């Protein structure tokens, strides 16, 4: 048995050149700092106490999840987060090594920071979350997709994670680079000034609604929600934001909600010069919040001298609900929905049902309720999967029947049809979402995905490239879908490049890892392909070829065989 290291209690210690403080959950190095989740810190301390020794899955789970029944993938997910925090490469590890079929070991030097008196390295005032560069602003909610026990469920369930917070990338071209010769704007997350962190859902919801309203204006190009929320909780230079997102204007502001009163402060800035073009404060009762949103939208449209069509005026005047209570319940559900776990999905559904109970004509609530059932179907969270899929169809249809002028209701229907392998109907729904909102980046992304699965990958390329331009800081799923298209076009080098980027942004996503293994195999890189499959096996996922062939919704049998052949070359034989 390896000798126990002198790491006790919450005393700080060093792992290589990283200073670890268990008391605060932080890991520091040369002015950079990341914060670990409690379970990640617990696993790190277990490994550090027996550095150099192989700890089995059972040993680690018995300590980190004492007395709890956990899924097979819980530890694998935790190890991924730990590696990301240390910037470790699992193929050439410097910190945590995977010992196939045995467990994990910490291979870096471990030493106590006390009583030697070594000081913690200085770190910036604003820490960052595990896996994010210190110079990058943290997203509003660093949500991660936890892989389901069966790959068959996880392979497609990950497609729903369109809104995971992405990592900024240098290839962000900006909305005006080939997308639209018209005024462009980014709405930065409004600050919550309510002195209550629990009110974050309200300020985030207000921001999202303003983005949605402005996106309805065909004469205005609007950056998608995913991209702008990477700036949440960070001090930014609007001129840099303008350059990074390729926009001319930036809207920023704050929301204060106290009792039944609301104050919205907003200002419009010329991103090229940093000049403040307009600033105004809007005060009103909570039940008038929709009217206040209308005022903000109207002022921006007026300031930018955009002429609205009669249909756009009608759309901007249409509200999701007349009930502020239903609206708040919806926002609570939306906040839970973003966490992308079985439990948060159930919580979100309860909020959406409450919103519908308060307002039976709340189309967006029905659409999001449909998505919670779609999650259950593909993530294996339902005892009766096909019943969940039927419910997703029913609620999406209900949403459309209430208000077909909302792009998200068609998006929910398109996704449900795609999972049900009804490609023609899925394409029509995705196209309808874009017709309703020409700035709807996720609509183009979904259309690209459906085209690829329907056997038309070449057409999918243009749609995904457009989605990426509309959403410069796109989430990992955009890259994963783009890579799948490239794989189907036999462009393995570019496919590998994009799959790699997708996994860097979300290492826990198993679908791109599966396709990456097939791409490596077709490219003749068998060792790399085998390694990727080994990473999937470590999560306990089902890797049977017949099962994979059944669940991946590729309509073209040649494309399906192409994927299966790649996996066979990578080492899957059953």
Wavefront OBJ file of the C-alpha trace (Angstrom):
o trace
v 0.000 0.000 0.000
v 1.298 3.462 -0.886
v 2.352 5.670 1.989
v -0.277 8.195 3.049
v 0.814 11.762 2.319
v 0.709 14.338 5.082
v -2.465 15.934 3.828
v -4.975 16.329 6.573
v -8.149 18.272 7.167
v -8.405 21.462 5.164
v -4.672 22.245 5.173
v -3.379 23.577 1.827
v -1.008 21.461 -0.222
v 0.818 21.486 -3.546
v 0.193 19.214 -6.525
v 3.101 19.885 -8.831
v 3.092 23.657 -9.313
v -0.583 23.983 -8.301
v -1.471 25.320 -4.861
v -4.587 23.594 -3.547
v -6.699 25.114 -0.767
v -9.401 22.603 0.273
v -10.981 25.126 2.636
v -11.974 27.427 -0.241
v -12.064 24.799 -2.978
v -9.517 26.721 -5.072
v -6.520 25.677 -7.138
v -4.011 28.426 -7.983
v -1.012 28.851 -10.272
v 0.874 31.932 -11.496
v -1.915 34.436 -11.058
v -4.654 32.097 -12.288
v -7.262 30.431 -10.133
v -10.015 27.888 -10.621
v -12.636 26.755 -8.158
v -13.479 23.087 -7.817
v -16.850 21.636 -7.005
v -16.913 19.908 -3.575
v -16.980 16.388 -5.040
v -14.078 17.202 -7.361
v -12.049 18.504 -4.413
v -12.862 15.383 -2.392
v -11.641 13.113 -5.196
v -8.484 15.211 -5.586
v -7.717 14.880 -1.868
v -8.240 11.104 -2.035
v -5.788 10.840 -4.910
v -3.326 13.251 -3.298
v -3.205 11.326 -0.016
v -2.053 8.261 -1.955
v -0.184 9.944 -4.796
v 1.442 7.425 -7.118
v -0.901 4.619 -6.127
v -3.768 3.349 -8.248
v -7.114 3.959 -6.548
v -9.976 1.865 -7.772
v -13.345 3.272 -8.732
v -14.844 1.604 -5.662
v -12.316 3.204 -3.308
v -12.899 6.692 -4.692
v -16.685 6.340 -4.754
v -16.719 5.020 -1.176
v -15.035 8.209 -0.005
v -16.536 10.887 -2.257
v -20.070 9.457 -2.318
v -20.118 7.692 1.064
v -23.455 6.027 1.693
v -24.887 7.120 -1.658
v -25.920 5.123 -4.709
v -24.359 6.825 -7.733
v -24.328 6.222 -11.463
v -21.325 4.619 -13.082
v -20.464 7.830 -14.872
v -20.326 10.047 -11.768
v -16.658 9.386 -11.073
v -15.675 9.655 -14.747
v -17.418 13.022 -14.902
v -15.587 14.174 -11.780
v -12.207 13.085 -13.162
v -12.899 15.019 -16.369
v -13.615 18.162 -14.344
v -10.460 17.639 -12.290
v -8.331 17.291 -15.409
v -9.896 20.370 -16.915
v -9.121 22.380 -13.789
v -5.453 21.358 -13.998
v -5.246 21.783 -17.773
v -4.264 18.132 -18.020
v -4.185 16.153 -21.256
v -5.595 12.663 -20.604
v -3.551 11.264 -23.504
v -0.290 12.614 -22.093
v -1.185 13.207 -18.433
v 0.960 15.217 -16.065
v -1.424 14.991 -13.139
v -4.161 12.339 -13.308
v -3.539 9.065 -15.111
v -6.219 6.558 -16.094
v -5.153 2.978 -15.530
v -7.447 0.939 -17.803
v -9.740 -1.513 -15.997
v -8.160 -0.578 -12.652
v -8.716 3.047 -11.683
v -6.890 6.356 -11.440
v -3.711 7.679 -9.887
v -2.168 11.066 -9.242
v 1.257 11.081 -10.869
v 2.326 14.654 -10.004
v 4.420 15.379 -6.933
v 2.369 16.125 -3.820
v 3.728 18.020 -0.832
v 2.229 19.817 2.116
v 2.180 23.619 2.116
v 2.450 23.546 5.896
v 4.367 23.858 8.121
v 6.944 24.910 5.543
v 5.070 28.168 5.306
v 4.895 28.345 1.518
v 2.587 31.150 0.556
v -0.284 30.695 -1.817
v 0.364 32.238 -5.220
v -1.309 35.577 -5.817
v -4.498 35.308 -7.838
v -6.792 37.783 -9.515
v -9.681 39.172 -7.506
v -12.184 37.488 -9.780
v -11.712 33.734 -9.803
v -12.809 31.524 -12.636
v -14.556 28.208 -12.718
v -12.815 24.927 -13.295
v -11.638 24.527 -16.841
v -12.025 28.189 -17.874
v -9.018 30.433 -18.620
v -8.560 33.183 -16.059
v -8.853 35.838 -18.745
v -12.237 34.580 -19.900
v -15.514 35.730 -18.350
v -17.441 32.930 -16.651
v -20.842 32.014 -18.060
v -24.081 32.614 -16.188
v -24.388 29.027 -15.237
v -21.469 26.648 -15.788
v -23.777 23.793 -16.589
v -22.438 20.490 -17.797
v -24.152 17.557 -19.411
v -23.802 14.404 -17.270
v -23.680 11.310 -19.424
v -26.501 8.800 -18.958
v -25.636 5.225 -18.100
v -26.568 3.950 -21.535
v -24.921 5.394 -24.625
v -28.101 4.822 -26.592
v -29.799 7.480 -24.485
v -26.851 9.819 -24.267
v -25.953 9.735 -27.957
v -28.990 11.768 -28.950
v -29.875 13.479 -25.685
v -26.790 15.629 -25.985
v -28.308 17.264 -29.060
v -30.602 19.201 -26.756
v -27.721 20.972 -25.083
v -27.771 23.891 -27.532
v -27.445 26.457 -24.757
v -24.472 25.224 -22.801
v -22.148 28.111 -22.080
v -19.315 27.986 -24.683
v -15.672 28.873 -24.472
v -14.692 31.980 -26.482
v -12.841 31.050 -29.652
v -10.638 33.041 -32.024
v -12.579 31.936 -35.077
v -15.631 33.967 -34.036
v -16.323 35.852 -37.223
v -19.026 38.190 -36.048
v -22.553 38.671 -37.238
v -21.734 41.204 -39.926
v -19.222 38.937 -41.643
v -21.422 37.705 -44.425
v -24.700 37.422 -42.495
v -26.490 40.700 -42.882
v -25.836 44.179 -44.214
v -27.906 45.858 -41.498
v -27.476 47.271 -37.988
v -26.150 44.661 -35.571
v -26.510 44.569 -31.799
v -25.511 42.496 -28.786
v -27.609 42.634 -25.615
v -25.285 41.973 -22.683
v -26.726 40.205 -19.608
v -28.541 42.745 -17.469
v -27.161 43.081 -13.964
v -29.270 41.986 -11.018
v -29.433 44.924 -8.579
v -32.004 43.384 -6.268
v -29.426 42.485 -3.583
v -30.794 38.966 -3.734
v -28.953 36.277 -5.724
v -32.232 34.398 -5.970
v -33.457 37.111 -8.337
v -30.880 36.194 -10.994
v -33.546 34.253 -12.855
v -35.512 37.484 -13.310
v -32.702 39.642 -14.705
v -31.528 36.769 -16.935
v -35.067 36.267 -18.151
v -35.461 39.960 -18.938
v -32.259 39.867 -20.998
v -33.378 36.786 -22.898
v -36.769 38.352 -23.644
v -35.186 41.543 -24.979
v -32.973 39.467 -27.273
v -36.016 37.541 -28.464
v -38.036 40.717 -29.110
v -35.237 42.426 -31.022
v -34.646 39.255 -33.054
v -38.156 39.598 -34.448
v -37.073 42.742 -36.313
v -35.887 41.751 -39.799
v -33.971 45.026 -40.188
v -31.750 44.248 -37.199
v -29.095 41.541 -36.769
v -29.026 40.290 -33.176
v -26.371 38.159 -31.482
v -27.761 34.975 -29.948
v -28.205 34.505 -26.205
v -25.414 31.911 -25.910
v -22.765 34.304 -27.133
v -23.663 37.276 -24.964
v -24.108 35.288 -21.749
v -20.418 34.375 -21.785
v -19.896 37.970 -20.609
v -22.133 37.603 -17.562
v -20.674 38.727 -14.228
v -17.604 40.267 -15.835
v -16.338 43.774 -16.434
v -16.023 44.234 -20.174
v -14.923 46.897 -22.603
v -17.814 47.293 -25.038
v -15.344 48.087 -27.798
v -13.743 44.677 -27.312
v -17.196 43.086 -27.206
v -17.983 44.783 -30.506
v -14.819 43.392 -32.087
v -15.279 39.884 -30.705
v -18.923 39.598 -31.724
v -18.726 41.735 -34.851
v -21.500 44.144 -33.828
v -21.921 47.899 -34.158
v -24.077 48.415 -31.063
v -24.136 47.047 -27.536
v -27.068 47.290 -25.122
v -26.346 46.892 -21.436
v -28.322 47.600 -18.314
v -29.664 46.412 -14.999
v -32.847 45.200 -13.356
v -33.992 45.910 -9.808
v -37.008 43.966 -8.549
v -38.203 44.807 -5.051
v -41.593 43.579 -3.856
v -44.040 44.571 -6.594
v -41.820 47.257 -8.148
v -39.429 46.930 -11.074
v -36.787 49.289 -12.413
v -35.027 48.667 -15.709
v -32.014 50.792 -16.599
v -30.619 50.522 -20.110
v -28.085 52.223 -22.312
v -27.164 51.836 -25.949
v -23.477 52.166 -26.867
v -21.696 52.555 -30.187
v -19.232 49.667 -29.906
v -16.847 51.157 -32.452
v -16.195 54.274 -30.378
v -17.521 53.444 -26.905
v -19.804 56.496 -27.083
v -23.001 56.286 -25.062
v -25.822 56.949 -27.555
v -28.760 56.694 -25.193
v -29.550 55.913 -21.571
v -32.873 55.733 -19.830
v -34.554 54.337 -16.728
v -37.947 52.647 -16.763
v -39.939 52.316 -13.538
v -43.186 50.476 -13.021
v -45.189 47.914 -11.119
v -44.295 44.251 -11.481
v -47.504 43.555 -13.377
v -46.404 46.185 -15.939
v -43.063 44.505 -16.653
v -44.102 43.534 -20.182
v -44.966 47.135 -20.997
v -41.543 48.187 -19.701
v -39.880 45.645 -21.995
v -41.885 47.073 -24.889
v -40.619 50.555 -24.090
v -36.976 49.455 -24.124
v -37.403 47.569 -27.427
v -39.322 50.434 -28.990
v -36.688 52.995 -28.060
v -33.886 50.908 -29.583
v -35.772 50.384 -32.831
v -36.486 54.112 -32.968
v -32.908 55.128 -32.190
v -31.534 52.894 -34.932
v -34.142 54.271 -37.351
v -35.447 50.843 -38.253
v -38.766 50.742 -40.054
v -41.016 47.930 -38.830
v -43.398 45.990 -41.022
v -47.012 45.610 -39.885
v -46.321 41.968 -39.049
v -43.282 42.910 -36.941
v -45.327 45.448 -35.025
v -47.884 42.724 -34.351
v -45.212 40.299 -33.173
v -43.602 42.848 -30.883
v -46.962 43.655 -29.327
v -47.700 39.964 -28.632
v -46.729 38.825 -25.152
v -46.067 35.283 -24.038
v -48.449 35.583 -21.108
v -50.583 38.164 -19.358
v -49.860 36.646 -15.958
v -46.766 37.877 -14.152
v -47.022 34.875 -11.818
v -46.975 32.501 -14.788
v -44.063 34.451 -16.274
v -42.035 34.131 -13.066
v -42.760 30.407 -12.866
v -41.607 30.037 -16.471
v -38.357 31.877 -15.700
v -37.730 29.605 -12.707
v -38.276 26.622 -14.973
v -35.958 28.033 -17.620
v -33.231 28.466 -15.010
v -33.567 24.836 -13.888
v -33.819 23.629 -17.482
v -30.320 24.940 -18.181
v -28.747 22.600 -15.641
v -29.386 19.609 -17.940
v -29.729 16.835 -15.386
v -32.494 14.381 -14.604
v -33.387 16.191 -11.403
v -33.279 19.713 -12.864
v -35.334 18.531 -15.822
v -38.019 17.291 -13.456
v -37.908 20.551 -11.515
v -38.211 22.579 -14.716
v -41.233 20.522 -15.748
v -42.954 21.301 -12.454
v -42.418 25.027 -12.985
v -43.720 24.853 -16.558
v -46.796 22.959 -15.417
v -47.365 25.621 -12.769
v -47.039 28.340 -15.416
v -49.600 26.532 -17.587
v -51.921 26.141 -14.603
v -51.767 29.911 -14.118
v -52.143 30.641 -17.836
v -53.477 27.908 -20.075
v -52.521 29.962 -23.144
v -48.799 30.174 -22.391
v -47.260 28.796 -25.616
v -43.603 29.022 -24.562
v -44.351 27.065 -21.392
v -45.934 24.279 -23.471
v -42.948 24.258 -25.865
v -40.439 23.957 -23.039
v -42.604 21.327 -21.363
v -42.328 19.356 -24.604
v -38.537 19.566 -24.422
v -38.463 18.176 -20.877
v -40.262 15.071 -22.157
v -37.880 14.867 -25.127
v -35.023 14.862 -22.603
v -36.640 12.016 -20.709
v -37.022 10.003 -23.896
v -33.441 10.217 -25.112
v -31.616 10.304 -21.803
v -33.278 7.197 -20.451
v -34.950 9.190 -17.674
v -38.376 7.746 -18.380
v -39.777 4.359 -17.420
v -41.910 4.502 -20.565
v -39.714 6.256 -23.195
v -42.170 6.204 -26.073
v -44.831 7.682 -23.852
v -42.469 10.570 -23.151
v -41.917 11.075 -26.866
v -45.677 11.081 -27.465
v -46.068 13.726 -24.760
v -43.328 15.827 -26.343
v -45.253 15.752 -29.625
v -48.533 16.604 -27.927
v -47.212 19.576 -25.964
v -45.279 20.956 -28.946
v -48.454 20.765 -31.023
v -50.337 22.554 -28.261
v -47.735 25.334 -28.193
v -48.031 25.858 -31.950
v -51.817 25.892 -31.801
v -51.670 28.688 -29.217
v -49.104 30.931 -30.921
v -47.371 29.909 -34.138
v -45.506 33.259 -34.277
v -42.937 32.128 -31.684
v -39.832 30.467 -33.210
v -39.131 28.294 -30.179
v -42.420 26.386 -30.513
v -41.450 25.232 -34.006
v -37.926 24.447 -32.811
v -39.309 22.176 -30.089
v -41.495 20.425 -32.633
v -38.615 20.064 -35.109
v -36.360 18.502 -32.505
v -39.075 16.078 -31.442
v -39.728 15.051 -35.053
v -35.995 14.554 -35.628
v -35.692 12.264 -32.613
v -38.699 10.366 -33.929
v -36.935 10.056 -37.333
v -39.696 11.939 -39.142
v -37.291 14.002 -41.217
v -39.680 15.711 -43.608
v -41.790 17.069 -40.757
v -38.640 17.981 -38.799
v -37.283 20.021 -41.721
v -40.562 21.880 -42.147
v -40.618 22.776 -38.444
v -37.014 24.003 -38.427
v -37.617 26.073 -41.562
v -40.720 27.563 -39.954
v -38.745 28.645 -36.880
v -36.357 30.559 -39.165
v -39.210 32.055 -41.171
v -40.675 33.421 -37.937
v -37.280 34.714 -36.714
v -34.565 35.237 -39.379
v -31.993 35.782 -36.581
v -32.735 32.473 -34.845
v -29.290 30.844 -34.789
v -30.506 27.657 -33.128
v -33.081 27.315 -35.896
v -30.303 27.182 -38.482
v -28.355 24.801 -36.256
v -31.298 22.445 -35.962
v -31.935 22.653 -39.699
v -28.309 21.722 -40.338
v -28.571 18.747 -38.002
v -31.770 17.475 -39.601
v -30.375 17.841 -43.125
v -27.361 15.781 -42.147
v -29.435 13.027 -40.561
v -31.820 13.111 -43.539
v -28.954 12.257 -45.882
v -28.188 15.782 -47.140
v -24.913 16.709 -45.417
v -23.759 19.138 -48.142
v -26.829 21.289 -47.579
v -26.221 21.074 -43.841
v -22.803 22.749 -44.146
v -24.193 26.110 -45.270
v -26.872 26.099 -42.574
v -24.396 25.389 -39.773
v -21.956 28.020 -41.009
v -24.799 30.537 -40.943
v -25.751 29.456 -37.427
v -22.150 29.956 -36.294
v -22.040 33.456 -37.749
v -25.283 34.410 -36.038
v -23.973 32.920 -32.785
v -20.212 33.671 -32.809
v -19.598 32.153 -29.377
v -21.590 29.095 -30.247
v -21.894 26.172 -27.844
v -20.025 22.919 -28.318
v -22.962 21.212 -30.008
v -22.593 23.442 -33.081
v -19.049 22.145 -33.553
v -20.145 18.558 -32.920
v -22.897 18.719 -35.542
v -20.577 20.417 -38.025
v -18.013 17.679 -37.439
v -20.623 14.954 -38.011
v -21.460 16.576 -41.341
v -17.778 16.666 -42.309
v -17.461 13.009 -41.295
v -20.357 12.090 -43.572
v -18.586 14.000 -46.358
v -15.441 11.901 -45.650
v -13.405 14.985 -44.692
v -11.851 13.235 -41.715
v -9.116 15.758 -40.899
v -11.564 18.646 -40.548
v -14.038 16.413 -38.755
v -11.374 15.427 -36.217
v -10.445 19.077 -35.746
v -14.045 20.088 -35.008
v -14.817 17.072 -32.810
v -11.717 17.932 -30.786
v -12.882 21.513 -30.285
v -16.343 20.276 -29.257
v -14.822 17.979 -26.635
v -12.523 20.705 -25.354
v -15.627 22.792 -24.681
v -17.550 19.921 -23.126
v -15.363 16.883 -22.296
v -18.342 15.008 -20.838
v -20.256 14.819 -24.122
v -20.053 11.250 -25.379
v -21.669 11.588 -28.815
v -18.811 13.608 -30.393
v -16.327 11.227 -28.756
v -18.033 8.266 -30.423
v -17.960 9.907 -33.847
v -14.371 11.045 -33.242
v -13.340 7.429 -32.696
v -14.869 6.507 -36.054
v -13.181 9.482 -37.740
v -9.784 8.519 -36.307
v -10.281 4.951 -37.503
v -11.167 5.968 -41.065
v -8.131 8.280 -41.036
v -5.906 5.334 -40.102
v -5.220 6.575 -36.562
v -6.298 3.373 -34.845
v -4.498 4.046 -31.546
v -6.312 7.341 -31.155
v -9.615 5.689 -32.064
v -9.119 2.951 -29.461
v -8.270 5.543 -26.830
v -11.505 7.460 -27.459
v -13.547 4.271 -27.127
v -11.758 3.486 -23.879
v -12.840 6.872 -22.520
v -16.454 6.068 -23.365
v -16.208 2.626 -21.764
v -14.980 4.286 -18.575
v -18.413 5.885 -18.221
v -20.150 2.501 -18.314
v -21.917 3.294 -21.577
v -23.302 0.587 -23.853
v -21.056 0.340 -26.909
v -22.749 -2.477 -28.798
v -22.767 -1.889 -32.539
v -26.381 -3.017 -33.115
v -27.578 -0.650 -30.408
v -25.635 2.303 -31.841
v -26.930 1.568 -35.330
v -30.471 1.584 -33.976
v -30.410 4.805 -31.979
v -28.431 7.161 -34.240
v -31.046 8.747 -36.535
v -29.196 8.501 -39.846
v -31.765 7.858 -42.566
v -29.225 6.980 -45.243
v -28.121 3.333 -44.793
v -24.819 4.122 -46.530
v -24.052 6.860 -43.979
v -25.044 4.571 -41.118
v -22.765 1.821 -42.452
v -19.980 4.378 -42.848
v -20.187 5.211 -39.133
v -20.488 1.590 -38.027
v -17.533 0.576 -40.230
v -15.432 3.268 -38.575
v -16.356 2.023 -35.125
v -15.618 -1.528 -36.193
v -12.147 -0.451 -37.344
v -11.720 1.303 -33.981
v -12.190 -1.992 -32.194
v -15.922 -2.518 -31.703
v -16.782 -5.993 -32.899
v -20.194 -6.714 -31.383
l 1 2 3 4 5 6 7 8 9 10 11 12 13 14 15 16 17 18 19 20 21 22 23 24 25 26 27 28 29 30 31 32 33 34 35 36 37 38 39 40 41 42 43 44 45 46 47 48 49 50 51 52 53 54 55 56 57 58 59 60 61 62 63 64 65 66 67 68 69 70 71 72 73 74 75 76 77 78 79 80 81 82 83 84 85 86 87 88 89 90 91 92 93 94 95 96 97 98 99 100 101 102 103 104 105 106 107 108 109 110 111 112 113 114 115 116 117 118 119 120 121 122 123 124 125 126 127 128 129 130 131 132 133 134 135 136 137 138 139 140 141 142 143 144 145 146 147 148 149 150 151 152 153 154 155 156 157 158 159 160 161 162 163 164 165 166 167 168 169 170 171 172 173 174 175 176 177 178 179 180 181 182 183 184 185 186 187 188 189 190 191 192 193 194 195 196 197 198 199 200 201 202 203 204 205 206 207 208 209 210 211 212 213 214 215 216 217 218 219 220 221 222 223 224 225 226 227 228 229 230 231 232 233 234 235 236 237 238 239 240 241 242 243 244 245 246 247 248 249 250 251 252 253 254 255 256 257 258 259 260 261 262 263 264 265 266 267 268 269 270 271 272 273 274 275 276 277 278 279 280 281 282 283 284 285 286 287 288 289 290 291 292 293 294 295 296 297 298 299 300 301 302 303 304 305 306 307 308 309 310 311 312 313 314 315 316 317 318 319 320 321 322 323 324 325 326 327 328 329 330 331 332 333 334 335 336 337 338 339 340 341 342 343 344 345 346 347 348 349 350 351 352 353 354 355 356 357 358 359 360 361 362 363 364 365 366 367 368 369 370 371 372 373 374 375 376 377 378 379 380 381 382 383 384 385 386 387 388 389 390 391 392 393 394 395 396 397 398 399 400 401 402 403 404 405 406 407 408 409 410 411 412 413 414 415 416 417 418 419 420 421 422 423 424 425 426 427 428 429 430 431 432 433 434 435 436 437 438 439 440 441 442 443 444 445 446 447 448 449 450 451 452 453 454 455 456 457 458 459 460 461 462 463 464 465 466 467 468 469 470 471 472 473 474 475 476 477 478 479 480 481 482 483 484 485 486 487 488 489 490 491 492 493 494 495 496 497 498 499 500 501 502 503 504 505 506 507 508 509 510 511 512 513 514 515 516 517 518 519 520 521 522 523 524 525 526 527 528 529 530 531 532 533 534 535 536 537 538 539 540 541 542 543 544 545 546 547 548 549 550 551 552 553 554 555 556 557 558 559 560 561 562 563 564 565 566 567 568 569 570 571 572 573 574
